[in-house]
């Protein structure tokens, strides 16, 4: 099974592709980072089109995405929702199954603690995938975490 994990964001949308056969393997990870000087619609189009490229290139079986968190800043929440929408439309273009998890659920599945720090989550991602992420953006690490969360839910809950 191949899973595309996504951590949506308007500035940086993290992605991580993992493959599960007998063991977990990170195939690719990084960020989609639209030019901040582009209009909102152009940035959303970049997220949409780059997500489509990832789906075409890696042919994942499903997409695992972090749910929107509710912030005191309504504008931020709305923009995050728009970035998620761009990703979800790209997935729909390929009839790709989408699974959504809260940040708390992702942290809980990886570390056993729903209030883990980003460093703790990254440590567990590195441990599970046997990779060193170094100085990559947290968005990519969080996307890999979303993919690992889905793999765990799939394996233990027969999704």
C-alpha positions as CSV (number, residue, x, y, z in Angstrom):
1,X,0.0,0.0,0.0
2,X,1.3,3.5,-0.9
3,X,0.0,6.5,1.1
4,X,0.3,10.1,0.3
5,X,0.3,12.1,3.5
6,X,-0.5,15.8,3.4
7,X,0.0,18.6,6.0
8,X,-1.9,21.5,4.3
9,X,-0.9,25.1,4.4
10,X,-1.0,28.1,2.2
11,X,2.7,29.0,2.6
12,X,4.0,25.4,2.8
13,X,2.0,22.2,2.1
14,X,4.0,19.3,3.4
15,X,3.8,16.0,1.5
16,X,5.2,12.5,2.3
17,X,4.8,9.3,0.3
18,X,5.2,6.1,2.3
19,X,5.0,2.5,1.1
20,X,4.0,-0.4,3.3
21,X,4.7,-3.9,2.4
22,X,6.4,-5.8,5.2
23,X,8.0,-2.7,6.5
24,X,7.4,1.1,6.1
25,X,9.5,3.0,3.6
26,X,9.7,6.7,2.8
27,X,9.5,7.1,-1.0
28,X,9.6,10.9,-1.1
29,X,8.8,13.9,1.0
30,X,9.1,17.7,0.9
31,X,6.9,20.8,0.6
32,X,4.9,22.5,-2.0
33,X,5.8,26.2,-1.5
34,X,3.9,28.6,-3.8
35,X,5.5,32.0,-4.3
36,X,4.2,34.2,-1.6
37,X,3.9,37.1,-4.0
38,X,1.3,35.3,-6.1
39,X,-2.4,36.0,-5.7
40,X,-4.4,33.7,-3.4
41,X,-6.0,31.9,-6.3
42,X,-2.6,31.4,-8.0
43,X,-1.1,29.9,-4.8
44,X,-4.1,27.6,-4.4
45,X,-3.7,26.5,-8.1
46,X,0.0,25.7,-7.4
47,X,-1.0,23.5,-4.5
48,X,-3.6,21.8,-6.6
49,X,-1.4,21.2,-9.6
50,X,1.7,20.1,-7.6
51,X,-0.5,17.7,-5.7
52,X,-1.8,16.3,-9.0
53,X,1.8,15.8,-10.2
54,X,2.6,13.9,-7.0
55,X,-0.4,11.6,-7.5
56,X,0.5,11.0,-11.1
57,X,4.1,10.3,-10.3
58,X,3.6,8.0,-7.4
59,X,0.1,6.5,-7.9
60,X,-0.7,6.3,-4.2
61,X,-3.6,4.0,-3.0
62,X,-5.0,6.8,-0.7
63,X,-4.4,10.2,0.7
64,X,-4.1,10.9,4.5
65,X,-4.6,14.6,5.4
66,X,-4.5,16.5,8.6
67,X,-7.9,18.0,9.5
68,X,-8.3,21.8,9.9
69,X,-7.7,22.9,13.5
70,X,-9.8,25.8,14.8
71,X,-7.8,28.9,15.5
72,X,-8.7,32.1,17.2
73,X,-7.6,33.7,14.0
74,X,-10.6,33.0,11.6
75,X,-8.6,34.2,8.6
76,X,-5.9,31.7,9.2
77,X,-8.4,28.9,9.6
78,X,-10.1,29.9,6.4
79,X,-6.8,30.0,4.4
80,X,-5.9,26.6,5.8
81,X,-9.3,25.2,4.7
82,X,-8.7,26.6,1.2
83,X,-5.3,24.9,1.0
84,X,-7.0,21.6,2.1
85,X,-9.7,22.1,-0.5
86,X,-7.1,22.4,-3.3
87,X,-5.5,19.1,-2.2
88,X,-8.9,17.4,-1.9
89,X,-9.9,18.5,-5.4
90,X,-6.7,17.1,-6.8
91,X,-7.4,13.8,-5.0
92,X,-10.9,13.8,-6.4
93,X,-9.6,14.2,-9.9
94,X,-8.0,10.7,-9.4
95,X,-10.9,9.2,-7.4
96,X,-8.3,8.8,-4.6
97,X,-9.7,7.7,-1.2
98,X,-9.1,10.4,1.4
99,X,-8.7,9.8,5.1
100,X,-8.7,12.7,7.5
101,X,-7.1,12.8,11.0
102,X,-6.9,15.4,13.7
103,X,-3.4,16.6,14.7
104,X,-4.1,15.1,18.1
105,X,-4.9,11.7,16.5
106,X,-1.8,11.8,14.4
107,X,0.4,12.6,17.4
108,X,-1.3,10.0,19.5
109,X,-0.8,7.2,16.9
110,X,2.9,8.0,16.6
111,X,4.0,8.9,20.1
112,X,1.2,7.7,22.4
113,X,0.6,11.3,23.4
114,X,-1.9,13.6,21.7
115,X,0.0,16.6,22.9
116,X,3.5,15.7,21.6
117,X,5.8,18.4,20.4
118,X,6.9,18.6,16.7
119,X,10.3,17.4,17.8
120,X,8.8,14.2,19.4
121,X,6.7,13.5,16.3
122,X,9.7,14.0,14.0
123,X,11.8,11.7,16.2
124,X,9.1,9.0,15.8
125,X,8.8,9.5,12.1
126,X,12.6,9.1,11.7
127,X,12.5,6.0,13.9
128,X,9.6,4.3,12.1
129,X,10.9,5.1,8.6
130,X,14.6,4.7,9.5
131,X,15.6,8.0,8.0
132,X,17.2,11.2,9.1
133,X,15.1,14.3,8.3
134,X,17.7,16.8,9.4
135,X,16.6,20.3,8.7
136,X,13.5,19.7,6.5
137,X,10.5,21.8,7.2
138,X,8.1,20.5,9.9
139,X,5.4,20.4,7.2
140,X,7.1,17.5,5.5
141,X,7.6,15.7,8.8
142,X,4.0,16.2,9.7
143,X,2.9,14.9,6.3
144,X,4.9,11.7,6.8
145,X,3.3,11.5,10.3
146,X,-0.2,11.7,8.7
147,X,0.7,8.9,6.3
148,X,2.1,6.8,9.1
149,X,-1.0,7.4,11.2
150,X,-3.2,6.1,8.3
151,X,-1.0,3.1,7.9
152,X,-1.4,2.3,11.6
153,X,-5.2,2.8,11.5
154,X,-5.4,0.7,8.3
155,X,-3.4,-2.2,9.7
156,X,-5.0,-2.3,13.2
157,X,-8.6,-1.2,12.4
158,X,-9.2,-2.8,9.0
159,X,-10.2,0.4,7.2
